[in-house]
Amino acid sequence: MHPEKPFSQACENNKGPILDALRRVFTTPATVLEIGTGTGQHAVHFATHLPHLYWQTSDHPNHYQLCQPWLIDAGLPNIGDPIALNVSQEHWPVMEFSGVFSANTAHIMAWHEVEAMFAGVGRGLADSAVSENEERGQFCLYGPFKYNGDFTSASNQSFDQHLRSHAAHMGIRNIESLIELAQSHGMVLAQDRTMPANNQLLVWRTTTKPEAL
């Protein structure tokens, strides 16, 4: 085992419930881009139990290699080496993908980065749907969210205050704002799954099936 593997207790706690949800979302072979791989614990767990998926890891250029110890130890053939991805860059340095997963990123990013993430995901899923001639694009976004401007729990409200005290650009996002943003990039909210610890798994899907080529 690698002696300096990074570790997140939150990933350890939520990987099981998230996996159960992903089994129902990604049911056919696909390349799934993970935005914000972090320690790599999610990537290894999901790729291990969902062997029909090719899990492409990525993270911000400043720390995209943080996950390498977990990936090296796992040695799985269906995990791609991490890609340095700044969601705000115009052209993403990633291969084609027909699914996307991201956990606990929307409340860490600045709003303009959230906008850029949805734009890039929308473009990538649309391109994949055209190349595959079918509607396959799905974007799973995990984390805490607000509804009609209200927090779902007192702990989420405290967490939001904690985030904003560290950086003004952070904060739990309103789901209504995300729905509007997704629609502007060709995606609709197909599922809103309640998860443990006052989190949600939002599943966005591309809205139209491309015409036959």
Sequence and secondary structure as in RCSB ss.txt:
>XXXX:A:sequence
MHPEKPFSQACENNKGPILDALRRVFTTPATVLEIGTGTGQHAVHFATHLPHLYWQTSDHPNHYQLCQPWLIDAG
LPNIGDPIALNVSQEHWPVMEFSGVFSANTAHIMAWHEVEAMFAGVGRGLADSAVSENEERGQFCLYGPFKYNGD
FTSASNQSFDQHLRSHAAHMGIRNIESLIELAQSHGMVLAQDRTMPANNQLLVWRTTTKPEAL
>XXXX:A:secstr
  TT    HHHHHHHHHHHHHHHHH  S EEEEES  TTSHHHHHHHHH TTEEEEEEE TTTTTTTHHHHHHH 
 TTEEEEEE  TTSSS      SEEEEES TTTS HHHHHHHHHHHHHHHHHHHHHHTS   EEEEEE EEBTTB
 SSHHHHHHHHHHHHH TT   EEHHHHHHHHHHTTEEEEEEEEETTTEEEEEEEES      
